[in-house]
Amino acid sequence: MNRLRYFIQRTLFSMRQNPLLCSATIGTVAIALMLLAFFTLIVLNIQNLTREWSQDIQVVVYLDQVPSEQKLQQWIDEIQQYPDIERVNYVSQQQAFDRFHARLGQNADLLEGLMPEILPASLEISLSESARSRKGTESLIDLLKSNSDFHDFRYGQEWLDRYDAFMFLLKLIGIMAGGFLIFATLFIISNTIKLTIYARRDELEIMGLIGATPMFIKTPFMAEGALQGAIGAGIALAGCHVLYYFFLKNGLAALLTTTSIESIKFLSIEYQAGIILIGLLLGFTGSLLPLRKFVRL
């Protein structure tokens, strides 16, 4: 218990003793993690939006002839046995005609005199979220082709290619930006702790001479780094929330005109806890790196 009290006092004393270095470390962590949290917030909201868009991804099977009810039910039951199928919907010729009529709007009078039979009936097959991609739709079409009654398919190949490319680019940018920010933060924390060690090198040498173990010497520095990282992460979340409330919520909703302000969400509790944990680990790791060189076990 006395040792724990000493570590806490030593950590707080060191932070008060070097306020400039301490502020620089906390500020660096705060800025880096605020950028990381803000970018994560944007990516998550865009992913939520694209997830809503992906609900429209479906494979449409056009039927040459209107099947009997027994045959139709057999097809639906068969397709629903395929993997990653969410829903199978039959669209009759009349339903297809009504949809086409509604889409024409003011030009609907062009259909006067035409019968619903000009349009084919179809099966609309919706996939589960994990299969809403080009690979998933092509796998489904390969299965559908095993049925000789199905041969005319539509699934928006160009849209799927753009969707997959956009999601890949978004993840790649996130990984690159996150890696750069984490590396920069580790570099700053490591050098800050290194300066603190240099400033106290005489004290550390004396502690080693009187029998203090390397771990006893290291612990306050590691605790100091972890505490600075956690404080910086807390400030980062507060700053990110301010940016979200005053800028992102309205700005992103205006940019993504297909969504509303209510659908723009802040980071969940799990993500906020993750940001705090990242800050703590960054501070701990950043302090451990110079300690391994200057305070040997």
C-alpha positions as CSV (number, residue, x, y, z in Angstrom):
1,M,0.0,0.0,0.0
2,N,2.9,2.4,0.8
3,R,4.5,1.5,-2.5
4,L,1.3,2.3,-4.4
5,R,1.0,5.6,-2.5
6,Y,4.6,6.5,-3.4
7,F,4.0,5.7,-7.1
8,I,0.9,7.9,-7.2
9,Q,2.7,10.8,-5.4
10,R,5.8,10.4,-7.6
11,T,3.7,10.4,-10.8
12,L,1.7,13.5,-9.8
13,F,4.9,15.3,-8.6
14,S,6.7,14.6,-11.9
15,M,3.8,16.0,-13.8
16,R,3.7,19.2,-11.7
17,Q,7.5,19.5,-11.9
18,N,7.5,19.5,-15.7
19,P,4.2,21.3,-16.6
20,L,5.4,22.4,-20.0
21,L,6.4,18.9,-21.1
22,C,3.3,17.4,-19.5
23,S,1.1,19.9,-21.3
24,A,2.9,19.2,-24.6
25,T,2.3,15.4,-24.3
26,I,-1.3,15.7,-23.3
27,G,-1.9,18.2,-26.1
28,T,-0.3,16.0,-28.6
29,V,-2.4,13.0,-27.5
30,A,-5.5,15.1,-27.5
31,I,-5.0,16.5,-31.0
32,A,-4.0,13.1,-32.5
33,L,-6.9,11.2,-30.9
34,M,-9.4,14.0,-31.6
35,L,-8.5,13.7,-35.3
36,L,-8.7,10.0,-35.1
37,A,-12.1,10.1,-33.3
38,F,-13.5,12.7,-35.6
39,F,-12.5,10.7,-38.7
40,T,-13.9,7.5,-37.1
41,L,-17.2,9.4,-36.5
42,I,-17.4,10.5,-40.1
43,V,-16.6,7.0,-41.4
44,L,-19.1,5.3,-39.1
45,N,-21.9,7.6,-40.2
46,I,-21.0,7.2,-43.8
47,Q,-20.9,3.4,-43.3
48,N,-24.4,3.5,-41.7
49,L,-25.7,5.4,-44.7
50,T,-24.1,3.1,-47.2
51,R,-25.5,0.2,-45.2
52,E,-29.0,1.7,-45.8
53,W,-28.1,2.1,-49.5
54,S,-27.0,-1.6,-49.6
55,Q,-30.5,-2.7,-48.6
56,D,-31.5,-1.9,-52.2
57,I,-29.0,-4.4,-53.5
58,Q,-30.9,-7.3,-54.9
59,V,-30.9,-9.8,-57.7
60,V,-33.9,-9.6,-60.0
61,V,-34.9,-12.7,-62.0
62,Y,-37.2,-11.9,-64.9
63,L,-39.7,-14.7,-65.9
64,D,-40.6,-15.4,-69.5
65,Q,-44.0,-16.9,-68.4
66,V,-46.2,-16.3,-65.4
67,P,-45.8,-19.4,-63.2
68,S,-48.6,-21.3,-61.5
69,E,-49.0,-20.7,-57.8
70,Q,-47.6,-24.1,-57.0
71,K,-44.6,-23.6,-59.3
72,L,-44.0,-20.1,-57.9
73,Q,-44.0,-21.3,-54.3
74,Q,-41.7,-24.1,-55.2
75,W,-39.2,-21.6,-56.7
76,I,-39.5,-19.3,-53.6
77,D,-38.9,-22.2,-51.2
78,E,-35.9,-23.4,-53.2
79,I,-34.3,-19.9,-53.4
80,Q,-34.8,-19.3,-49.6
81,Q,-32.7,-22.4,-49.0
82,Y,-29.7,-20.7,-50.6
83,P,-27.2,-19.2,-48.2
84,D,-27.3,-15.4,-47.4
85,I,-30.9,-14.9,-48.6
86,E,-32.9,-12.4,-46.7
87,R,-36.1,-12.2,-48.7
88,V,-37.7,-13.4,-51.9
89,N,-40.5,-11.2,-53.3
90,Y,-42.7,-12.1,-56.4
91,V,-43.6,-9.1,-58.6
92,S,-46.5,-9.8,-60.9
93,Q,-47.0,-8.2,-64.3
94,Q,-49.7,-5.9,-62.8
95,Q,-47.4,-4.8,-60.0
96,A,-44.6,-4.1,-62.4
97,F,-46.9,-2.1,-64.6
98,D,-48.1,-0.1,-61.6
99,R,-44.6,0.7,-60.5
100,F,-43.6,1.8,-64.1
101,H,-46.7,4.0,-64.2
102,A,-45.8,5.6,-60.9
103,R,-42.2,6.3,-62.0
104,L,-43.3,8.0,-65.2
105,G,-45.2,10.6,-63.1
106,Q,-46.6,13.3,-65.3
107,N,-45.7,11.2,-68.4
108,A,-47.8,8.3,-67.3
109,D,-50.3,9.0,-70.0
110,L,-47.7,7.4,-72.4
111,L,-48.9,4.0,-71.1
112,E,-52.6,4.6,-72.1
113,G,-53.8,1.7,-74.2
114,L,-51.1,-0.6,-73.1
115,M,-51.7,-3.8,-71.0
116,P,-49.6,-5.0,-68.0
117,E,-48.6,-8.0,-70.1
118,I,-45.9,-5.8,-71.8
119,L,-43.8,-6.2,-68.7
120,P,-42.5,-9.5,-67.3
121,A,-43.1,-10.9,-63.9
122,S,-40.1,-11.2,-61.7
123,L,-38.6,-12.5,-58.5
124,E,-36.8,-9.9,-56.4
125,I,-34.2,-11.6,-54.2
126,S,-32.7,-9.5,-51.3
127,L,-29.4,-10.7,-49.8
128,S,-28.2,-10.6,-46.2
129,E,-25.9,-7.7,-45.2
130,S,-22.8,-9.8,-45.3
131,A,-23.5,-10.8,-49.0
132,R,-24.4,-7.4,-50.4
133,S,-21.4,-7.1,-52.7
134,R,-20.4,-8.1,-56.2
135,K,-19.0,-11.4,-55.0
136,G,-22.1,-12.2,-53.0
137,T,-24.5,-11.4,-55.9
138,E,-22.4,-13.4,-58.4
139,S,-22.4,-16.4,-56.1
140,L,-26.1,-16.2,-55.9
141,I,-26.5,-15.9,-59.7
142,D,-24.3,-19.0,-60.1
143,L,-26.7,-20.9,-57.9
144,L,-29.8,-19.5,-59.7
145,K,-28.4,-20.6,-63.1
146,S,-28.7,-24.2,-61.9
147,N,-32.5,-23.7,-62.5
148,S,-33.2,-23.9,-66.2
149,D,-36.3,-21.7,-65.8
150,F,-34.0,-18.7,-64.7
151,H,-31.8,-17.1,-67.3
152,D,-32.4,-13.3,-67.3
153,F,-30.8,-11.6,-64.3
154,R,-30.3,-8.0,-63.3
155,Y,-28.2,-6.9,-60.3
156,G,-26.7,-3.4,-60.9
157,Q,-23.1,-4.5,-61.6
158,E,-21.7,-1.0,-62.1
159,W,-23.3,0.3,-58.8
160,L,-21.9,-2.7,-56.9
161,D,-18.4,-2.0,-58.3
162,R,-18.5,1.6,-57.2
163,Y,-19.9,0.6,-53.8
164,D,-17.1,-2.0,-53.2
165,A,-14.5,0.5,-54.4
166,F,-15.8,3.3,-52.1
167,M,-15.9,1.0,-49.0
168,F,-12.3,-0.2,-49.7
169,L,-11.0,3.3,-50.2
170,L,-12.8,4.4,-47.0
171,K,-11.2,1.6,-45.0
172,L,-7.7,2.2,-46.6
173,I,-7.8,5.9,-45.7
174,G,-8.9,5.1,-42.2
175,I,-6.0,2.6,-41.7
176,M,-3.4,4.9,-43.1
177,A,-4.6,8.0,-41.2
178,G,-5.0,6.1,-37.9
179,G,-1.5,4.5,-38.3
180,F,0.1,7.8,-39.0
181,L,-1.5,9.5,-36.0
182,I,-0.7,6.7,-33.6
183,F,3.0,6.7,-34.8
184,A,3.3,10.4,-34.4
185,T,1.7,10.3,-30.9
186,L,4.1,7.5,-29.9
187,F,7.1,9.5,-31.2
188,I,6.1,12.7,-29.2
189,I,5.3,10.8,-26.0
190,S,8.5,8.8,-26.2
191,N,10.6,12.0,-26.7
192,T,8.8,13.8,-23.9
193,I,9.5,11.0,-21.4
194,K,13.1,10.9,-22.7
195,L,13.5,14.6,-21.8
196,T,12.0,14.0,-18.4
197,I,14.5,11.1,-17.8
198,Y,17.4,13.4,-18.9
199,A,16.2,16.1,-16.4
200,R,16.2,13.6,-13.6
201,R,19.1,11.4,-14.6
202,D,21.1,12.2,-11.4
203,E,18.2,11.3,-9.2
204,L,17.7,8.0,-11.1
205,E,21.4,7.1,-10.8
206,I,21.3,7.7,-7.0
207,M,18.1,5.6,-6.7
208,G,19.9,2.8,-8.6
209,L,23.0,3.1,-6.3
210,I,21.0,2.8,-3.1
211,G,19.3,-0.4,-4.4
212,A,16.1,0.6,-6.1
213,T,15.1,-2.0,-8.7
214,P,14.7,-1.0,-12.4
215,M,11.0,-1.8,-12.2
216,F,10.6,0.5,-9.1
217,I,12.3,3.3,-11.1
218,K,10.3,2.7,-14.2
219,T,6.8,2.4,-12.7
220,P,6.2,6.1,-12.0
221,F,7.3,7.0,-15.6
222,M,5.0,4.4,-17.1
223,A,2.1,5.6,-14.9
224,E,2.8,9.2,-15.9
225,G,2.7,8.3,-19.6
226,A,-0.5,6.3,-19.2
227,L,-2.2,9.1,-17.2
228,Q,-1.2,11.7,-19.7
229,G,-2.5,9.5,-22.5
230,A,-5.8,9.0,-20.7
231,I,-6.2,12.7,-20.0
232,G,-5.4,13.5,-23.6
233,A,-8.0,11.0,-24.8
234,G,-10.6,12.5,-22.5
235,I,-9.9,16.0,-23.9
236,A,-10.0,14.5,-27.4
237,L,-13.5,13.1,-26.9
238,A,-14.7,16.4,-25.5
239,G,-13.3,18.3,-28.5
240,C,-14.7,15.8,-30.9
241,H,-18.2,16.2,-29.3
242,V,-18.0,20.0,-29.7
243,L,-17.1,19.6,-33.4
244,Y,-19.8,17.0,-33.8
245,Y,-22.5,19.2,-32.2
246,F,-21.6,22.5,-33.9
247,F,-20.3,21.4,-37.3
248,L,-20.6,17.7,-38.2
249,K,-24.2,17.0,-37.3
250,N,-25.6,19.7,-39.6
251,G,-22.8,19.7,-42.2
252,L,-22.8,15.9,-42.8
253,A,-26.6,15.8,-43.0
254,A,-26.5,18.7,-45.6
255,L,-23.7,16.9,-47.6
256,L,-25.5,13.6,-47.6
257,T,-28.8,14.9,-48.7
258,T,-30.5,11.5,-48.6
259,T,-30.2,11.3,-44.8
260,S,-31.5,13.5,-41.9
261,I,-29.9,15.1,-38.9
262,E,-31.4,12.5,-36.6
263,S,-29.6,9.7,-38.3
264,I,-26.1,11.3,-37.7
265,K,-25.0,9.7,-34.4
266,F,-22.0,10.4,-32.1
267,L,-19.6,7.6,-31.1
268,S,-21.1,4.8,-29.1
269,I,-20.0,4.2,-25.5
270,E,-17.9,1.3,-26.8
271,Y,-16.0,3.5,-29.2
272,Q,-15.5,6.2,-26.6
273,A,-14.1,3.7,-24.2
274,G,-11.9,2.4,-27.0
275,I,-10.5,6.0,-27.5
276,I,-9.7,6.3,-23.8
277,L,-8.0,2.9,-23.9
278,I,-6.0,3.8,-27.0
279,G,-4.8,7.0,-25.2
280,L,-3.8,5.1,-22.1
281,L,-1.9,2.4,-24.1
282,L,-0.2,5.1,-26.3
283,G,1.0,6.9,-23.2
284,F,2.1,3.6,-21.5
285,T,3.9,2.4,-24.7
286,G,5.4,5.8,-25.4
287,S,6.9,5.9,-22.0
288,L,8.1,2.3,-22.1
289,L,10.2,2.8,-25.2
290,P,12.8,5.2,-23.8
291,L,12.8,3.5,-20.4
292,R,14.0,0.3,-22.0
293,K,17.1,2.1,-23.2
294,F,17.9,4.4,-20.3
295,V,16.8,2.3,-17.3
296,R,18.0,-1.3,-17.9
297,L,16.7,-4.3,-16.1
